[in-house]
Amino acid sequence: MREKKEINIQIGEQVRVAREQAKLTQEQFAERIEVSPQYISDLERGIVGISISTLKRLFLTLGISSDQILFANRPNNNVDAVAEKCKRLSPKQFSILSDIIDKYIEALDL
């Protein structure tokens, strides 16, 4: 039996989570991304890796970004929560906040 690579285990877990959130069975998902149900099972268990072309089909089928699968262990910035707060600002307040954010990012040299 092949030894599982840590990256395959992590990606497989995120694929499983994304597939379940999309409410797809392994069989339905396999059909949509043009692989076998056994491959999906092996992928989700970290037994096999995934090609770039299969990853692309996966992202398009599930309507998710690559970050969700590849960098799922990184903490996510809750942009939606900040955007909701910004919606309550007056145009003048929003302009000031926008300037502050621009200066902050500039200071970080991003």
N, CA, C and O of each residue as an XYZ file, in Angstrom:
440
protein
N       0.850     -1.192      0.000
C       0.000      0.000      0.000
C       0.885      1.242      0.000
O       1.866      1.322      0.740
N       0.523      2.207     -0.842
C       1.291      3.441     -0.928
C       1.108      4.286      0.315
O       0.045      4.293      0.936
N       2.175      5.005      0.668
C       2.102      5.916      1.804
C       1.386      7.193      1.356
O       1.667      7.730      0.284
N       0.474      7.664      2.176
C      -0.279      8.876      1.835
C       0.599     10.102      2.050
O       1.301     10.208      3.055
N       0.550     11.024      1.096
C       1.261     12.289      1.239
C       0.353     13.258      1.983
O      -0.859     13.273      1.771
N       0.940     14.058      2.848
C       0.165     15.004      3.656
C      -0.645     15.953      2.777
O      -1.799     16.244      3.092
N      -0.062     16.442      1.681
C      -0.780     17.368      0.800
C      -2.005     16.702      0.184
O      -3.046     17.341      0.033
N      -1.892     15.420     -0.175
C      -3.039     14.707     -0.747
C      -4.144     14.540      0.291
O      -5.328     14.634     -0.035
N      -3.761     14.296      1.524
C      -4.742     14.148      2.601
C      -5.484     15.469      2.815
O      -6.708     15.483      2.942
N      -4.738     16.578      2.855
C      -5.355     17.890      3.081
C      -6.283     18.276      1.927
O      -7.407     18.724      2.151
N      -5.812     18.103      0.711
C      -6.641     18.447     -0.451
C      -7.865     17.541     -0.508
O      -8.974     18.008     -0.766
N      -7.668     16.256     -0.270
C      -8.783     15.313     -0.289
C      -9.866     15.677      0.704
O     -11.055     15.589      0.395
N      -9.464     16.084      1.891
C     -10.442     16.481      2.915
C     -11.231     17.703      2.457
O     -12.445     17.763      2.648
N     -10.556     18.670      1.859
C     -11.236     19.879      1.400
C     -12.150     19.587      0.211
O     -13.206     20.203      0.073
N     -11.750     18.661     -0.633
C     -12.610     18.255     -1.752
C     -13.883     17.623     -1.195
O     -14.983     17.928     -1.655
N     -13.736     16.751     -0.212
C     -14.904     16.095      0.398
C     -15.857     17.135      0.996
O     -17.069     17.073      0.787
N     -15.296     18.087      1.739
C     -16.118     19.124      2.369
C     -16.859     19.938      1.305
O     -18.059     20.184      1.430
N     -16.140     20.353      0.259
C     -16.765     21.153     -0.805
C     -17.834     20.356     -1.542
O     -18.893     20.888     -1.874
N     -17.556     19.077     -1.799
C     -18.540     18.228     -2.487
C     -19.797     18.078     -1.640
O     -20.911     18.178     -2.152
N     -19.617     17.839     -0.346
C     -20.767     17.681      0.550
C     -21.556     18.979      0.671
O     -22.785     18.949      0.740
N     -20.868     20.116      0.698
C     -21.568     21.403      0.750
C     -22.397     21.622     -0.510
O     -23.450     22.259     -0.469
N     -21.916     21.091     -1.624
C     -22.660     21.181     -2.892
C     -23.769     20.139     -2.973
O     -24.521     20.096     -3.946
N     -23.865     19.296     -1.938
C     -24.888     18.252     -1.846
C     -24.815     17.275     -3.024
O     -25.832     16.895     -3.605
N     -23.590     16.886     -3.354
C     -23.362     15.921     -4.425
C     -22.829     14.619     -3.836
O     -22.014     14.633     -2.913
N     -23.287     13.511     -4.369
C     -22.710     12.227     -3.988
C     -21.374     12.091     -4.718
O     -21.083     12.853     -5.640
N     -20.577     11.128     -4.305
C     -19.322     10.881     -5.005
C     -19.595     10.517     -6.457
O     -18.852     10.921     -7.351
N     -20.645      9.763     -6.691
C     -20.979      9.344     -8.054
C     -21.383     10.542     -8.917
O     -20.922     10.670    -10.051
N     -22.237     11.416     -8.390
C     -22.666     12.596     -9.138
C     -21.480     13.503     -9.444
O     -21.329     14.003    -10.559
N     -20.654     13.702     -8.444
C     -19.492     14.566     -8.588
C     -18.517     14.001     -9.619
O     -18.008     14.729    -10.471
N     -18.265     12.700     -9.531
C     -17.350     12.040    -10.470
C     -17.829     12.227    -11.906
O     -17.038     12.524    -12.801
N     -19.116     12.051    -12.113
C     -19.666     12.210    -13.459
C     -19.461     13.628    -13.968
O     -19.113     13.831    -15.131
N     -19.675     14.601    -13.104
C     -19.570     15.999    -13.524
C     -18.143     16.416    -13.848
O     -17.927     17.262    -14.716
N     -17.157     15.827    -13.153
C     -15.779     16.227    -13.447
C     -15.041     15.177    -14.290
O     -13.825     15.238    -14.474
N     -15.817     14.220    -14.790
C     -15.320     13.245    -15.759
C     -14.208     12.356    -15.217
O     -13.174     12.169    -15.857
N     -14.444     11.809    -14.015
C     -13.551     10.815    -13.417
C     -14.422      9.692    -12.857
O     -15.650      9.778    -12.890
N     -13.796      8.661    -12.354
C     -14.563      7.552    -11.794
C     -14.931      7.814    -10.332
O     -14.228      8.549     -9.639
N     -16.018      7.222     -9.865
C     -16.373      7.348     -8.444
C     -15.256      6.806     -7.540
O     -15.033      7.334     -6.450
N     -14.559      5.765     -7.985
C     -13.449      5.223     -7.190
C     -12.342      6.255     -7.038
O     -11.728      6.365     -5.977
N     -12.086      7.020     -8.113
C     -11.069      8.074     -8.039
C     -11.460      9.122     -6.995
O     -10.617      9.558     -6.211
N     -12.725      9.526     -6.981
C     -13.191     10.504     -5.993
C     -13.004      9.948     -4.590
O     -12.545     10.660     -3.697
N     -13.350      8.700     -4.390
C     -13.175      8.069     -3.088
C     -11.700      8.078     -2.677
O     -11.364      8.439     -1.550
N     -10.828      7.678     -3.601
C      -9.392      7.651     -3.308
C      -8.849      9.062     -3.065
O      -8.014      9.268     -2.184
N      -9.327     10.028     -3.849
C      -8.895     11.411     -3.689
C      -9.276     11.943     -2.318
O      -8.448     12.532     -1.623
N     -10.516     11.739     -1.931
C     -10.998     12.258     -0.652
C     -10.293     11.599      0.542
O     -10.194     12.194      1.615
N      -9.810     10.383      0.348
C      -9.085      9.699      1.424
C      -7.585      9.974      1.378
O      -6.838      9.476      2.220
N      -7.140     10.764      0.397
C      -5.731     11.131      0.310
C      -4.844     10.055     -0.275
O      -3.622     10.119     -0.140
N      -5.434      9.070     -0.919
C      -4.663      7.970     -1.490
C      -4.007      8.385     -2.799
O      -2.902      7.942     -3.112
N      -4.688      9.235     -3.563
C      -4.149      9.703     -4.844
C      -4.077     11.226     -4.848
O      -4.748     11.902     -4.068
N      -3.248     11.742     -5.743
C      -3.168     13.177     -5.951
C      -4.164     13.594     -7.021
O      -4.973     12.791     -7.487
N      -4.091     14.856     -7.397
C      -5.031     15.390     -8.387
C      -4.260     16.206     -9.408
O      -3.344     16.952     -9.063
N      -4.640     16.058    -10.662
C      -3.974     16.810    -11.732
C      -4.541     18.232    -11.801
O      -5.617     18.518    -11.277
N      -3.798     19.097    -12.451
C      -4.246     20.480    -12.625
C      -5.542     20.530    -13.434
O      -6.448     21.296    -13.105
N      -5.634     19.728    -14.477
C      -6.847     19.756    -15.309
C      -8.067     19.270    -14.516
O      -9.161     19.810    -14.680
N      -7.891     18.267    -13.669
C      -9.008     17.797    -12.836
C      -9.355     18.840    -11.785
O     -10.530     19.061    -11.492
N      -8.332     19.487    -11.214
C      -8.594     20.565    -10.249
C      -9.428     21.666    -10.893
O     -10.376     22.170    -10.290
N      -9.073     22.033    -12.111
C      -9.810     23.092    -12.802
C     -11.270     22.704    -12.997
O     -12.166     23.512    -12.751
N     -11.514     21.473    -13.438
C     -12.899     21.008    -13.610
C     -13.631     21.013    -12.264
O     -14.812     21.355    -12.194
N     -12.926     20.633    -11.209
C     -13.505     20.620     -9.867
C     -13.933     22.032     -9.453
O     -15.049     22.232     -8.975
N     -13.034     23.013     -9.641
C     -13.348     24.397     -9.262
C     -14.551     24.919    -10.044
O     -15.440     25.559     -9.482
N     -14.568     24.642    -11.339
C     -15.672     25.114    -12.176
C     -16.984     24.429    -11.816
O     -18.033     25.072    -11.782
N     -16.930     23.138    -11.548
C     -18.136     22.385    -11.209
C     -18.722     22.837     -9.882
O     -19.937     22.998     -9.759
N     -17.866     23.043     -8.891
C     -18.345     23.429     -7.566
C     -18.530     24.935     -7.411
O     -19.129     25.391     -6.437
N     -18.018     25.703     -8.364
C     -18.140     27.159     -8.283
C     -17.362     27.730     -7.119
O     -17.823     28.653     -6.447
N     -16.174     27.181     -6.877
C     -15.342     27.650     -5.763
C     -13.989     28.106     -6.294
O     -13.625     27.826     -7.436
N     -13.251     28.815     -5.442
C     -11.915     29.256     -5.826
C     -10.891     28.207     -5.439
O     -11.147     27.339     -4.605
N      -9.749     28.302     -6.051
C      -8.664     27.365     -5.736
C      -8.225     27.504     -4.288
O      -7.812     26.523     -3.671
N      -8.308     28.710     -3.738
C      -7.907     28.918     -2.344
C      -8.688     28.038     -1.385
O      -8.141     27.561     -0.391
N      -9.944     27.823     -1.673
C     -10.775     27.031     -0.772
C     -10.247     25.604     -0.640
O     -10.336     25.010      0.434
N      -9.708     25.059     -1.705
C      -9.177     23.700     -1.677
C      -7.707     23.690     -1.274
O      -7.296     22.889     -0.435
N      -6.920     24.573     -1.867
C      -5.483     24.529     -1.668
C      -4.999     25.174     -0.375
O      -3.978     24.763      0.176
N      -5.717     26.173      0.109
C      -5.265     26.894      1.295
C      -6.324     26.928      2.385
O      -6.444     27.914      3.112
N      -7.075     25.874      2.495
C      -8.205     25.841      3.426
C      -7.794     25.969      4.878
O      -8.599     26.396      5.706
N      -6.583     25.617      5.204
C      -6.158     25.673      6.596
C      -5.752     27.076      7.033
O      -5.518     27.319      8.217
N      -5.671     27.995      6.078
C      -5.345     29.374      6.419
C      -6.597     30.069      6.934
O      -7.693     29.830      6.427
N      -6.441     30.933      7.945
C      -7.622     31.656      8.413
C      -8.154     32.574      7.319
O      -7.386     33.241      6.625
N      -9.449     32.600      7.177
C     -10.086     33.432      6.164
C     -10.402     34.798      6.733
O     -10.830     34.918      7.881
N     -10.191     35.825      5.932
C     -10.617     37.166      6.307
C     -12.099     37.277      5.999
O     -12.549     36.908      4.914
N     -12.842     37.781      6.945
C     -14.285     37.890      6.748
C     -14.597     39.226      6.073
O     -15.021     40.182      6.722
N     -14.381     39.270      4.773
C     -14.589     40.477      3.988
C     -16.060     40.867      3.979
O     -16.387     42.054      3.994
N     -16.939     39.891      3.954
C     -18.371     40.185      3.919
C     -18.818     40.960      5.152
O     -19.634     41.875      5.045
N     -18.293     40.603      6.322
C     -18.663     41.302      7.559
C     -18.195     42.755      7.512
O     -18.918     43.657      7.934
N     -16.998     42.976      7.002
C     -16.476     44.340      6.894
C     -17.290     45.132      5.872
O     -17.603     46.302      6.091
N     -17.631     44.486      4.756
C     -18.416     45.162      3.722
C     -19.775     45.590      4.264
O     -20.257     46.679      3.953
N     -20.389     44.735      5.071
C     -21.684     45.084      5.664
C     -21.560     46.321      6.560
O     -22.435     47.187      6.549
N     -20.491     46.401      7.321
C     -20.268     47.578      8.178
C     -20.058     48.826      7.327
O     -20.543     49.906      7.663
N     -19.331     48.666      6.221
C     -19.057     49.806      5.340
C     -20.329     50.348      4.698
O     -20.419     51.545      4.425
N     -21.299     49.495      4.457
C     -22.558     49.913      3.844
C     -23.315     50.906      4.729
O     -24.117     51.699      4.235
N     -23.060     50.858      6.023
C     -23.772     51.750      6.953
C     -23.129     53.130      7.066
O     -23.683     54.024      7.707
N     -21.966     53.303      6.448
C     -21.264     54.580      6.533
C     -21.851     55.597      5.562
O     -22.383     55.240      4.511
N     -21.744     56.862      5.931
C     -22.125     57.923      5.003
C     -21.069     57.981      3.901
O     -19.977     57.439      4.068
N     -21.377     58.625      2.784
C     -20.371     58.728      1.717
C     -19.064     59.369      2.203
O     -17.981     58.952      1.793
N     -19.162     60.365      3.060
C     -17.952     61.024      3.571
C     -17.159     60.060      4.457
O     -15.936     59.973      4.343
N     -17.855     59.340      5.335
C     -17.183     58.377      6.206
C     -16.533     57.263      5.384
O     -15.424     56.825      5.691
N     -17.216     56.817      4.357
C     -16.677     55.766      3.499
C     -15.416     56.245      2.793
O     -14.443     55.499      2.682
N     -15.430     57.476      2.321
C     -14.265     58.041      1.647
C     -13.064     58.106      2.593
O     -11.941     57.787      2.201
N     -13.302     58.514      3.823
C     -12.231     58.578      4.828
C     -11.680     57.175      5.097
O     -10.466     56.973      5.124
N     -12.573     56.219      5.294
C     -12.145     54.841      5.547
C     -11.343     54.301      4.370
O     -10.319     53.646      4.564
N     -11.798     54.568      3.166
C     -11.097     54.112      1.972
C      -9.681     54.679      1.923
O      -8.733     53.968      1.589
N      -9.540     55.969      2.259
C      -8.213     56.596      2.294
C      -7.325     55.939      3.357
O      -6.140     55.700      3.124
N      -7.901     55.655      4.506
C      -7.146     55.003      5.593
C      -6.653     53.624      5.141
O      -5.495     53.267      5.357
N      -7.536     52.866      4.519
C      -7.161     51.525      4.049
C      -6.056     51.627      3.001
O      -5.090     50.864      3.043
N      -6.190     52.562      2.061
C      -5.157     52.744      1.039
C      -3.805     53.055      1.679
O      -2.791     52.467      1.304
N      -3.787     53.967      2.636
C      -2.534     54.344      3.313
C      -1.973     53.173      4.116
O      -0.759     52.974      4.150
N      -2.830     52.410      4.751
C      -2.395     51.256      5.529
C      -1.745     50.211      4.630
O      -0.672     49.698      4.947
N      -2.385     49.899      3.524
C      -1.834     48.921      2.584
C      -0.524     49.434      1.992
O       0.427     48.673      1.813
N      -0.487     50.715      1.695
C       0.734     51.318      1.169
C       1.875     51.195      2.186
O       3.015     50.922      1.810
N       1.569     51.395      3.465
C       2.572     51.270      4.520
C       3.071     49.844      4.678
O       4.223     49.622      5.051
N       2.200     48.869      4.392
C       2.601     47.465      4.464
C       3.427     47.065      3.256
O       4.049     46.003      3.243
N       3.432     47.913      2.246
C       4.168     47.668      1.013
C       3.657     46.435      0.294
O       4.442     45.597     -0.151
N       2.325     46.324      0.179
C       1.720     45.195     -0.530
C       1.531     45.499     -1.987
O       1.033     44.657     -2.734
